[in-house]
Amino acid sequence: MALCNPSFLFFCSFSSAYKFNPLFFSPISIRKSTPFLSSRCNRRVPFSFPRNSNRFDRRFSSGRALESEVFTSPETAKSFDFTAEERIYNWWESQGYFKPSFDRGGDPFVMSMPPPNVTGSLHMGHAMFVTLEDIMVRYSRMKGRPTLWLPGTDHAGIATQLVVERMLASEGIKRTDLSRDEFISRVWEWKEKYGGTITNQIKRLGASCDWTREHFTLDEQLSRAVIEAFVRLHEKGLIYQGSYMVNWSPNLQTAVSDLEVEYSEEPGSLYYIKYRVAGGSRSDYLTIATTRPETLFADTAIAVHPEDDRYSMYIGRQAIVPMTFGRHVPIISDRYVDKEFGTGVLKISPGHDHNDYLLARKLGLPILNVMNKDGTLNEVAGLYCGLDRFEARKKLWSDLEETGLAVKKESYTLRVPRSQRGGEVIEPLVSKQWFVTMEPLAEKALHAVEKGQLTIIPDRFEKIYKHWLSNIKDWCISRQLWWGHRIPVWYITGKDCEEDYIVARSAAEALEKALDKYGKGVEIYQDPDVLDTWFSSALWPFSTLGWPDLSAEDFKHFYPTTVLETGHDILFFWVARMVMMGIEFTGTVPFSYVYLHGLIRDSQGRKMSKTLGNVIDPIDTIKDFGADALRFTLALGTAGQDLNLSTERLTSNKAFTNKLWNAGKFVLQNLPSESDSTAWENILTYKFDTEESILRLPLPECWVVGKLHELIDNVTSSYDKFFFNDVAREIYDFFWGDFADWYIEASKTRVHSSDGHCIAQAVLLYVFENVLKILHPFMPFVTEELWQALPHRKRALIVSQWPETSLPRDAKSIKNFENLQSLIKAIRNARAEYSVKPAKRISASIVASTDVLQYISAEKDVLALLSRLDLQNIHFTESPPDDMNQSVHLVAGEGLEAYLPLADMVDISAEVQRLSKRLSKMQTEYDALVARLSSPSFVSNAPEEVVRGVREKAAEAEEKITLTKNRLSFLESTVMVSKKPISAA
C-alpha cells in the first residue's frame, strides 16, 4: 500500500462491550482461533495469549541485575541519553511486554497496523501514524486490557516491481529477459534482504507491536483471504471483466489507481486548430483549442453548446479531422461544452479523456484508440504511427502549420497527471480490465455512518465520505504486473477469454471445473494480471485477524472500535473500501472511528518535498532530539488540521525531556535510601485516595495532589475521546507549570526540615510517578528510564496500572493556594519592575482578612522563598501599615494585598534621576515620530505598512511615557528630592 501521503494511521480494536470470547482467542483449534503467519517462515501461529498471571511481578523481583545494565539513573547521569532508547526498546521486547497479557482480566484490544510499503523508508507520515497508534496501544495496555498490535508490511506491487527492475537494469538485465517465476524469485530475494528497513525504523520510534505476529500481504493466510474475497465477489456477480477508461502508465505498462496519480501544475501550450466543415467554403471551419493535439486522430465528434449562436448553423453537419485524409466526424451540441473556454468548440476523443469517455457513452459515440500501451501512436495515426506521443505532438503541429490548419499556440499552465511511482505522464486509455461493482457495497458503507456505526473525526469529513460513496465508480482491480496476488481466473485454451473463463481458489480446482465443463484434454492457463495492491489492503483489518478461517458469525461477537488515522485521500481509497469489504465479508464494520489528521508541513506551512529541499527525516530528527521529543511534537497536532513541524518545536519538547529528567533527579535526591526501611515505611503510609487524607495535607501538598487528580480525570477522558493534543498540552502545563515551577520549589522549604519532610517526600513521589504514567504513551523512553530509577518499582512502567480516576480534591484548598500564587506573582512582578537584584531580600506587609491570613501565614516559608522576601520581616495584618505611602501597593486578589517598602527595593534618589533621563530620551523619540506623522508628504507617499508601523511605534512610545511619568510621580511623592523641571510629552 502506498504511504506517500504523510498522514496515515490505522487502529483496529475490539471494545469492552463484550467479555473475553474464548472461541476467538483460544489456542486449542487453529480453525477456531485466529491464524497468523510469520512472513519469514511462512508458518501459521495460533492467535493466543499467555495467561500466567504473575509473570511480570516474578520477572521484576528476580531481574534487578539485568535491569541495572539497561537503565541509567538521573542521580548518575546529567541528562537523558537518547542512545538508551534502543536498549530500552530491546529490553521491552525481550521481556515480552508487547504481547497481550490477561493478568488483570480486561477486555481485549486488538489493532492492525496500516502496512507500510516493503520498499519504504520512514518519513514523517509514518512517524505520525506510529506515534498515534502507539499512544493508543500503550494507553490500552496500562488500562488493563489484553492488548495486541499486529504489525506488517505491504507488498506494494508497483513500487516493489519498479525497484527490482531498476536493480536488474543496473546488472544489464531487463525484466522480460527473465521468466515470470525467475523475476518473482529475484523480488523475494530483494524483499528478504532489504524489506526489513522500514520495520527497524518503526521500532526506533518505539512502536510496541507484537513482532512475533508480523504480517506481509503476500503471506499464505492473507493470500488465501484475497483469493477468497475475489471468488465470493465474483459468485455474487460483483466482479466483471470489460474494456473501460483507466489511468495507464506507459513506462510501467499497467493501469494505476487514482491515488497513484499525482497532479502538478506545469507550463505547457494551448493549440488552436482549424477543423473544416465538410461541404462548406474555405471560410467554413471550426477552431478548437486543445492541450493534446496528438489525440485528434481519435476524435469521434466535434461538440458546441446548443445556445452558442456562433456555431448553431453547423450543428448536424460534418467536420473534417485534420491530417486524417478526410475522415469525417459529426458536429453535435451538448450543454456539457463550456462556451467560455478556448473557442467554445470541443473535440471529443473518448478513447483518451475521462470526460470525453463519459460524454461518448451518454451520446452513443464510437471510441477510437490512437495509443499503444507504451505511449507510441498506433496505426490509427496514419503517417505518425510508431512515434512517441510527445514526438508526434511536435511533428503534428509543424505539419498543421505547413498546411495552414494551425491557428496559434499559446502558453498555458497544465494540470499534468503523473505516475506517483514512475513519474511519467499518465495516459487515459480504454483497456480490458477486471472491475468490482461498487454501488451495492457503497450503500452499506453509507448506512454505517447514517446509523452511527461509523464515526468520522472531525465530523466535517462525513460530507466528503458520503459524497464520494454516493457518486462512486466501479473499481478497476487488475494490474499488468508480475509481483502481487495473481488474479484467480483461468482461461480455456482455444476459447474466447471474455466468455470462457473459470474463477477458482487454486489451479487444481480450476482444472477440475474445466474438466467437468469441457471434458478430457482441456488445457487452461491463468490470467497474467495481478490484483491492485489496494484490494488486499481493503481486507487487511479482518484478514490479519483470521478471515476467512474466522467466520462472519464469529466477528459478530465483537463490536469493533477501530480508529483509522489518515489523510484525506486515504479516506476514500482505503478507509471506505475497508468499510465496504468488512461489512460484506464479516457482517460488521471493521472499525467504528475514523480519525483524520492533516499533512505534516515545514515550519513555513509548505508541503514537504524533495524539490523544495524541506523534507525532515525522522531518523535524523531522533538522533538530534530523541524519539520522545519527536513523538510529543507530532502528537500536538489537532485532528483534521495540518501540523507545521519546526526545529523550534522540537527543541522546546527536547527541553521538556530535560525538565522531566531534572525533576526526576530532584525527587530521587530528596528521597531516603532504598535501604532505609523505616523512612520508606513512613512514606508509604501516606495515601491520597480519600477526602480525609487530602484535607490532612498542608496547603501546597493539598493543592498539587488535587490538581493531579483533576489532571488524571481530564487526560483519561481526552485519551478516550482521541483528543491527544489536549492530553499532551494538559500534561505539559501541569508538569512544567504546577509541579516543577511551583510545587518542587515550594517543597524545598520542607524536604530538608525535620517537620514535614516525610509528607513532602510522599507527595513528590506520588505526583511524579503518576505524571510518568499518564505521559508514558507519549514519551515512553524517558518515562520508563525515570520509572526504573524510582525505588520499590515492581513492574515496568509499560505494563503498570493506569491511575485511578475520580480521586478526591479540595476545591477550597486549591483556591487558597491560587491566592498564594497570585501574591507571589505580584511581588515578583514588582521586583522586576523596580529592577531589584535577585539575591536581595526585601520586607513586606501582607494585608488580608483573618481567615486568609491564617492559611497565608501558615506558608510563610514558601512565600519568603518564592518571593525572595526577608523571612524575619514579613508582617501579616488586617490593616495597611503606617508607611503605606512610602510603599509599593500590590493587589493580589480580592481581599489580599501587599505593601513593599520602597526603600527596601531601590535608591529612590538615584531611581528618580535615572527615570528622568529615560523620560527625556523617550520624549525626544516620541516627538520625532509625531513629526513624521504630521508631514503630509510622508503620510501620502510612504507605503501603507511603513506609515502603520510609525503609528504603532508612536502609540507604544506614548504609553511608555505615561507609565514612566506615573512612576516618577509616585517616587517624588515618597521623598523630597532636587530635580530639574521635566517637559511634558
N, C-alpha and C positions, 0 to 999 in steps of 0.2 A: 504494500500500500504506500502510495506517495505521501510523504510527510513534509513536503517543501513549504506548505503553509505553516508559518511559525506559531500557530496557535492550535494546540491539539491535545486533548486529554480524554480518556475514557475510563469510567468506573463501572463495574458490574457487581452488585451485592444483592444478598437476599435479606430482607428486613426481618425485624423481630416480630412480625405479625404471626409467624408460625414457630412452634417449638422445633427443636432439632429433629430432623427426619432421618432415622437410621437407614432407611432404604436408600436415600440419596447419598449418604456419606459412608455407608457400610463397606468394609474391605472384603466381605465374605464372598461376594459374587461380582466378577468383572462385568457381567451383563447388567446387573442391577446396581452397580456403582458407576461412578464417572471415570472412564478410562482416560489416562493421559499417556502421552508418548514422549520419550526422550528423543530430541532431534538428532542426538549424536549416535544412539544405539538403536533407534527405531523400534523400541520395545514399549509395551503398554505398562503403565504404572497405575495401580488402583488409586482412586481418589479417596484416601482415608486419612484420618487424623490420629496421632498418638494420644493416649488418654492417661498417661502416668501423671497423676495429679500433683505430686510433689517434686516434679522434675527440676523446676527452677530453683527451689529452695535447697535441694540437695547439692546442686551444682555450685551454688554460691557459698554454701557452708564449707565446701571442701576445695574450692578452687581459687583461694585468695592469692596464692603464689603466682598462679598463671595470670591473674588479673593485674598484678603489680607490674608484670612485664609489658602489659598493653597500655595501661593508663598512666598519666602524669598528673601530679597534684599541683594546684596553684601555689601551694606552700613552697614548692621547689622550682617552679617554672615561672618566669616573668610574665609570659603571655601564652595563649593557646597556640600550639604548633599545628599548622594546617596539615603537615605531613602525617600527623597522627590519625587523620580521618580514614585513610586506607587501612591502618592497623585496627582501628575500632570496627570498621565495616567487616573486615575479615573475621574478627572475633565474634561479632553478632552472628554471622553466617555459620561459623564453626560450632557455635553453641546451639544452633537450631532455632533461633528466635524468629526466623522468617517463616517458619512452619506453623500451622494452626495448633492451638492447644485448647483443650476443653477443661483446663484447671478450674475455671470459675463458672463453667456451665452456661455461658451466654449463648445467644442465638448467632448462627454463622453469618459471616460477612465475606462474600466471595466476589472478587473483582478480576476482570480480564484486562490486561494492559493492551492499549492500542498498539498493534505490532508495527514498529518502525521498519523501514526498508532494510533488508540484509546488506545492501550496498552502502547504507548511510553512515555518516559520522555525525556526531552530536552537534546540533545547532540550538539556538535559544528557544525555538519552538519545542524541541524535545525537553529542554531543561524546564520549561514551563509545565508541560504535562507530567513529567516525572515528579516535580515538586508538589503539584497539587494532588496527584494521586497518592503520593507517599504521605502527605499530610492526612488524608482521609484514612489510609491504611493504619498508620501509627495511632491515630486517634481511636479508631475502632478496636485495635488490639488492646490499648490501655483501658478501654471501656469494658473489657472482659469478654468481647465477642471472639469466638474462634475465627481468626482472620486469615484468609488466603488470597494472595495477589498473584495471579497467574501471568507470567511474562511470556514473551515470544517475539518472533520477527516475521516479517512478511517476505515472500519470495520475490516480490517486485519484478514482475515479468519483463517489462520493457527495460527498466533501469539495469537489471542484472544482465540481461542478454546483451545490452549495449556495452556494458563494462567488459564482459568477456570477449565480445567481438573486437573491441579495441585492443585488448590484451593479445588476442590471436594475431591481429594486424601487425602488432609490434614484432611478432615472430614470422611475419610474411605469410600468414595463413588466413584465408577467407572462411567464413562460416560454411559456405557452400562447398568448400573443399572437403568438408567432413560429412559423414553420415549424421543423421539426427541423433542416434544413440551416442556417437563419438562426441558430438558437441555437448550433449547433456552431461556426459561424463566429465568433460572439461569444466562445465559450470559447477558441478558438485565439488570438484577439486578446489575450485576458486572459493566456493562457499565455506568449505571446511578450513581453508587457510585464512581467509580474510573476513568471513561473515560474522565473527565474534567481536569485531572492533566496537560497534555501537553498543553491544551488550556490556562490555567492560566500561565504556564511558558512562552508561546509565548507572552502573554500580557506583561509579565515582561520585555521583550526585547523592548517593545514599538510598537508592530505591530498595526497600525491604521486601523484595519479591521472593517467592519460594522458587529458587532457580533449579531445584531438583525436578520441577514440573514444567520446565521451559518448553514452549511450543515453537514449531516452524510450520508455516502454512502448507508446506508440501509433506508434512508428516503423514504417516499412514492413516491415523484417525481422522485428521482434518481433510485429507484427500477423499476418504470414504464419504465424509459428510458432504463435500462438494458434489461428488457424483450422485449421491442420493438426492440432493436438492434438485439437481438438473433433471433426474429421472422423474421425480414426483411432479415437478412443474410441467414437464412435457406430457405426462399422463393426464394432467388436468387441462391440457390444451393451452397452457400459458407460455410455452416456448415454441417458436416457429422459426422457419428459415425463409429469407426473402432478400430482394435487392432494394436497398433504400439508401438515402443520403447519410454518409458518415464523415467523420473527420479522418482524413487519410494522411499518414506520414510517409512521404515518398522515400525518404532515406531509410526509415525503419521498416518500410514495406508492410505496414499494419494499420488497422483502424485504431484510433485512440479515443479515450473518453473526453467529454467536455472539460473535465477537471484537469486533464493532461494537456490542455491547450491554454497558453498564456497570451494575452493580447498586449501589444505595445504600440505606442504612437511613434510612427516613423515617417520621415519625409518621402514623398512619392509624387506621382503625377496623375492628373485627371486628363484623359484623352478624349477629344471631341472628334467624332467620325460621322461622315455622311452615309446614310442608307437611302439609296434612290428608291422612288416609288415606281413600281412596275407599271408600264403603260403610260407613264407621265412624261412631261417635258424635262429638260435638264434642270429646270428650277424647282421641280417637284422632288423634294427629298426631305428626310427627317434627320436631324442631328442628335446623336446620342452622346452621353458623357459616361465614360467607364474608366475604372482603375485597372481593369484586367482585359485589355483588348484581345489577347490570345484566345479568350473563351468565345469570341464571336462565331467561331466555326461550329459551336454547339448551340447557337441561337435557334429557338423554335418559334419565336414570336417577337413582335415589337408592340409595346403597350403604351397607351396615353390615358390621361384622365378623361372620363366621359364628358366633363364640363369644361374642358380646356378648348376654347374656341380656336386656338391657333392650329389645332390638328384635327378638328372634328370632320373635315372634309375627307380625311384619309382613312377614317375608321371603316373597316370592312374590305379594304384593298390589300395589296401585297407589297412587301418591301423586299429589295434585293440585298442579300447579305454580302458585304464586300469581300473580295478575294476568294469567292467560292464558285466562280464561273457561272454566276447567275442563279444560285439557289434562292428560291422564294420562301418567305415566311409571312404569316398573316399579321395585319395591323389590327390590334384589338383595343378595347377600352376596359379599364378596371379602376375602381376607386382606390386601390392599393397604391397607385402611382402618385408620387409627390410632385405636384406641379411646380414647386419652388426649387427642387433640387436639379442642378445642372440645366438641361434644356427642357425638362418636363417629359422627356421621352425615355422609356426604359427598355433595354434589350433583355429578353428573358432567356437565360441559359440554365434550364432546370437541372442539368447534369453537373453544375459546378457552383451553385449558390443555394444556400439553405432556404432563403426566402423565395427565390425563383422556383425551387423544387416544390414548395408548398403551394405556390400560385399555380404551377403547372398541374398539380394533382387536382386542384379545385376546378380548373378550367378544362381539364382533359387534354392538355397539350402533350405531345410526344417528348421523350427525353433522349438527348444525344450526349454521348461522352466523347470528348476530344483528347482525353488524357490517359496515358499509360500509367501503370502502378508506380513507375519510377520517376514520374514527373515529366516525361517527354511526351510530345504530341503524337497521336496515332494517325491512322490513315484518313480519318475524317478531316484532318487539317490539310489534306492535299499536298501541295509542294512543301509544306512546313513539317511534314511527318518526320519524326525522329529527332527534331530539335528539342532541346531543353525548354521548358515553359518560359523561362526568362530570356533565353536567346531568341525564342520565337517572338516574344513581345517586341524586342528591339527591331528585328528584321521586318516584322509585320508593319510596324509604324513607319519604317523607312519606305516600304513599298506603298503604303497608303499615301505618303507624301508625294511619291512619284506619280501616282495615278490621280491625284487631285481629290482624293476622298478624305484626306486628313485636314481637319479644320484648324485645330490648335491643340497645344499641350500646356497645361497649367500646373504649377506647383501645388501640391495638395498633401495634407497630413493624413496618412493612412492609419487605420487601426488593424494592425497585422497580426493574424493568428499564428503563433509559433509553437512547435512541439516543446513541451516542458523538458523532455529528455534530450532530444537530438538537436533542438534549436532551429531546425529548418521550418520554412513557411508551410503551414498545413494547407492541404488542398481538399475542399469539399468535393466529395466524389460519391457517386452511386455505386454500391458494391454489395455483393452477395454475402450476407452475414446471418448470424443467429441472434434472435431478439427475444426479450421477455415482455409479454403483455402486462403493462403496469397498472392500468386503471383499476381492476378489481382488487389488487394488492394495496394500492394507494388509498382506496376507500376505507379499508380497515385501519390504516395508519392515521387517517384523518379522524376517524371516530375515537381513536385512542386519546387524542388531545381534547376533543369535544366532551368526552366522558370523564376527563380528569385522570385518566390512567397514565398520561404522559404530561409532565410539566416542563416547559421551556423557560430557562432563566438566562437573561431578562425576558420578561413576557412579551416585549415588543417584537421578538423574533417569531412569535406564534403566527403572526400575519404572513410573514415570509414563508414559513413552513407550509401553512395552509394554501397559500397561493401556488407554490411550486407543485404540491401534490394535486391540486385541483386542475393544473394545466400540464400534468406530467406527460412525457412522451415515452414510447416504448424504448427499452434499454437494449442497446447493442452489446452483447456479452462475448462475442468472438473476437479473437486477436490472431493475427497471422504471425505467430511466434513459435519457437520451439520450446522455450522454457516456460513451464506453467502446468496447470491442470489440463490435460488433453480432453477435448470435448468427447463425451461418451456416446458418440454416434458412429455407426459403421455403415458403409455403403456396399451394395452388391455389385460385383464386377460385371460390367456389361449392361447395367441398368441405369435409368435416369436418376441422378443424385437427388433431385428435388422430390421425386415421387417415391423412390425405393430406398429407404434407409431404416436402420434399426437403432433404437436407443436402448442401451443395456448398461448394467453395472460393471461388466467385465467383458473381455474379448470372448471368453468361453461362453458366457450367457448369450452374447450377440450371435456367435456361431450356432448355438443351439436353436435360437429363434429363427435364424436364416434357414437352417436345415428343415425345421418344421414347416416353414412357409414355401421354400423353393425346392426342397428335396436334396438328394445327394449330389456331390460335385460342385456345390455352390462355393464361391470364393468371396470373402469380404475384406474390406480394408477400412481403417479408421480415418475419420476426418482429421486432416493435418493441423487444424487450428487448435488454439488453447483458449481457455476462458479468461475473460477480463479479470485482472487481479482483484478488482473491487467485488467480484462475485463471491470469492472465498472470504473476503473481508466482511461482507454483509452477513456471513454466517458465524463470524468469529466469536461473539459473546456467548452463544449457546453450543457451538461445536467444540469449543475448548472445555466446556462443562460436560461433554459426553454425548451430545446428539450426533447421530441418530440412535445410539445404544440406549440412551435415556429417552423414554417416550414422552410424547406431548402431555399425557396424563400425569406423569411424574413431575413435569415442570409446573403443572397447575397447583402443586402442593405449596408453591412458594409465590409470594408476591414480590416481584423484583424491585429493588431500589438501586437503580443504576444512575450514576452521574456520568454524562458524556460531556467532557470539556473540549471544545473545539472551536475552530474558526468558522466564519460564516459559510464558506463554500462547502465544507465538510458536512454542514447541517443537511444539505440536500443530497450530496453524492454518497455519503456514507451513513449518517445517522438515520435518515429517512428509510434507506434501504434495509438497515438492520431492523428497524421497527417493522417494516413490511415482512421481511423474511422471518423474524422472530414470531410474529403473530401467525404467519402461515404454517410454520413447522412445529411450533411448541404450544400454540394456542394462547400465548400470553405475550405482553410487551417485554422485550428483553431488558428494559430499564425504565424507570419512571421519572427520571430527571435528566434533562439536557442542560448543562451549564456551559454557557458560551463566554469566552473571553476574546479580546481583540488581539491585534498584532503587537508584537514587541518591536518598537521602533527605536531609533537612536535618540540621542539627547535633544536633537532639533526636531523630533517628530517625523523624521523621514523613514521610509521603509528600508530595512537593511538590505543591501545588495552588494555584490562584488564590484559592480560597475562604479558605485559611489565610494567604495572602499571603506564602508562604515560597518561592516559585519563584525560583531563582537563574538569571539569564540568562547564557549562556556568553559572548556578545559583550561584555557589560558586565564580566564577570569577566576577559576577556582584556585589556580596556582598563586594568583596575586592577592585574592581577597578571602579565599576559603569557600567551601561549599555552603556553609551555613549562611554567610552574608549574601551569597547569590540567591539561595532559596528564599531567604527572608525578603529580599528585594523584589523578586518575581511574585511572591505571594501577596504583595501590597497592591497588586493590580485589581481593579474593580471589574466585576462581571460585565462583559459586553463592551468595555472601553479599552482602547489601545494603551499600552504602557510604554512610556519613554524611559529607556534604560540609559543611565549615565554613570560616569565614574564617580560623580559626587554622591549619588545614591548608594553605590556600592561601598564607597569609603565611609559614609555615615553608618552603614549597617555593619561594617567591619569594626568600627568604633564601638558599636553596640556589643559585639562579641567580646571585645576587650573589657568593656564595662562589666559584663557578666563575670568574666574571669577575675577581675579585680574585686568584685563584690564577693565572689567565692573565696578569694584569698582572705578578705576581711573576716568573713564568717568563720572560716577554719582557724584563723589565728586567734579568734576570741572564743573558741570552744575548748573545753578541757581535753586533756589527753584521753585517747580511747581506753587507756588502761586505768583511768581514774573512775572506777565503778561507782563510787559514792556520788561524785559530781554528776555522772550521767544518769544515775538513778533519780536524782533530784530534777534534772532537766526533763527526763521522760515522764515524770509525774504530771507535767502540765498538759492539759487537754483543752481544746478550743472549740468543742462541739456543742456546748450548752450555753444558754444565756448567762447562767450564774458564773461560769468560768470566764466569760468575756467581761462581765461587769467588775470582776475582781482585779482586772488588769489596770496598770497605770494608764494615763491618758494616751501617750504616744503608742503604746502597745495595743491598747484597745482600738485606737484609730486604724493602725496598719493592718491588724487582723481583720477588722470589719471591712476595710477596703479590699483586702484579699478575697474575702468570702463573696463580696459583691462582684469582683472581677471573675471569680470562678463561675458564678452563675451566668454572667454576661457572655463569657467566651464559650462556655459549653453550649449555650443557646445559639450563638453565632456559628459554632462548628456544625451544629445540627442543621442549620439553615444554609450552609455553604457560604457564609459571609466571612471568607478567610481574611480579607483585607481588614475587616473590623477586628477580628481576633488579633491580628498582628499589631495593629495600632494600639489596641487597648492594653495588651501585654507590655508593649514598648513604653507606653505612657506611665503605666503603673510602676514598672520596674525602675525606669530611669527617674521619673518624676517623684513618685511617692516613696518607693523603697530605698533606692540608692541616695537620692538627693536629700531626703527628709529623715526617713527612719534610721538608716545607717548612721547618719550624722547625729541624730538625737541619741542613739544607743551608746555613743561614745561617752556620754555622761554617766553611764551605769555599768558597762561591761567590765570595768576595772575597779569598780567600787565594791565595798563589802555588802552594800544594801542594794538589792535589785538586780544584781548581775545575773543571777540564775534565770530570772524571768526574761531578761533581755536576750540571753543566750537561747532560751527555748523559743522565743518569738523569731529571732534571727533565723534559726534553723528551720522552723515551721514554715515561715514565709518563703524562704529561699528554696526549700525543696519543692514546695508547691508551684513556685514560678518555673522551676526546671521541668516539672511535669507538664504544665499546660503549654510551655514553649517547645517541648521536645519534638512534636510533629513538624514544626517549622525549622528548628535548628538542632537536629538530632545529635551531631557530633560533639559540640562543645557542652551541651547539656548532659550527655552521657559521661563525658570526661569529668565534669564537675560532680556529678552524682556519685561516681565511683570514688571520689576523694572524700565524700562525707562519711563519717563513722557510722557503723552499725547498719550498713545497707545490705539487705539480704537478697534483693532481687535487682536485676539490671533495670535501668530506667525504661528501656524499650518495652519491657513486659510488666512494669509496675502498674499499680491500680490508679485509675483516674481519680482526682479529688472528688469528694462528695459535694453535692450541691445543696442549696437551701440551708447552709450553716448560718448561725446567728451573727448578727452585727448590731451595735448600739448606735442608733441614729444621733442621739444626743451627744455622745462622746465624739462621734465623727464631726459634728458641727462645732463642738468646743475646740477640737484640735485645729479645725479650719480657721477659727478665730485666732488661735495662737499663731498659725501660719501667716495670717493677714498682718498681724502685729509685727512679726519678724520681717516680713517683706517690706513693710512700711519703713521700719528702722533701717534696713539695708538700703533702700532707695534714698533715704535722707543722707546716709553716709556717703553714698555715691555722688549725690548732688553737691555735697559740700567737700568732696574730694578728701574724705577722712582716710588716713592711711589704714590698711587692713589690720596691722598689728596694734593699733591704738584702741584701747578700751575706753568707752565713754559711759557716763552715768545716765539714768533715765528714771522718769516718774511715770508709772502706769496708773491710769485713772479709769475706774470702772465701778460697776455695782458690786455689792458684796459677793453674790454668787459667782460672777465672772472672775473676780479677783481670787476666789477660792481655788478654782482649777488652774488659773494662770500662774498664781504664786507657787502652786504645788510643783510646777515645772520650771521653776526659776533657773535651775541649772541649764536646761535645754534652751530657754530664752537667752540666757547670757552667752552660751556657746555659739548659738546660731546667729545672734545679732551682734556679736563682739561687744557685749556690754560688760562693765565692771561689776562683777558679781556682788561686791560689797556695797555698791552704790546704786542698786535698783530699789526703788521705793514704790510700794503699792498703796494707793489711796483712793478714796471715793470722791475727792475734790481736787481741782487743779493746784499745783504747787505755788508757792509765793513768788518764785522767779519765772512765772509763766510768760511774762512779757519779754524776757531775755532768753526764751527757749524756742526751739522749733516745735511747732504743734502738729501732731500727726493724728489723723482719724483713721483707725484700722478697721472699724466697723461700727455698727450700731451699738452704742454704749461702751465702746472700747477705744481709749485714746492714749497717746503717749506724749510726753514733753521731754525734749532732749536739750539740755543746757547748751546754748550756742558756744559759750566759752570753752566747753569741753571739745568742741568739734573743729573750730578754726580760730586763727588770729584775726579778730574782727577788723582791726585797722588795716592789716595787710590785705584782707579779702576785699575791703571797700576799694582800696587803691587798684587792685587787680581788676575788679569788675568795672571800675570807671574807665580804665584804659581799654578794656574789651568793648565797652559800650561805645566809646568814641570811634573805634575801628569799625564796629558794626554799623554805626550811623553813616560813616563815610561810604561804605559799600552799598548801603541801602539807598543813599542819595544818588549814587551813580546809576543804580538800576532804575530808579524813578525817572531820572533824566532821560534815559534811553526810551522808556515807555512814553515820555512826554513829547518825543520827537515824531512828528507826523511821517517824516521820510522813513524812519526805522519801522514804524508800525505798518506802513503801506508797502514797503519794498522787501523787507526781510521775509524769509519763508515762515509760514504759519507756525511750524513746530518750534522755530527759534524764538518767535515772539511769545509763544505759550510758555516756553522754558524760562524766559526772563520774568514773566509774570509770576510763575510759580516760585522762582528764587526770591522775588521781591516780597511775596506774601510770607514766605518762610522767614526772611530776614526781619520783617516787621513783627512777627510773632516772637522771635528770639529777643528783640529789643524790648518788647513789653515784659517778657518774663524776667529779663535782666534788671529792668527798672524796678519791678516789684521786689526783687530780691535785694536790690540796693536800698530801697525804701525801708525794708524790714531791718536790714543791718544798721541803717542810720538811726532808726527808732530805738535800737538796742543800746547804743552808746553814743556819746558825742565825739565826733572826730572832725579834724580840719580837712577840708577838701575844696577843690576848685568847683565853680559852677559847672553843671553838666547840661549841655544843649539838648533841647527836645528833639525827638525824632520827627 
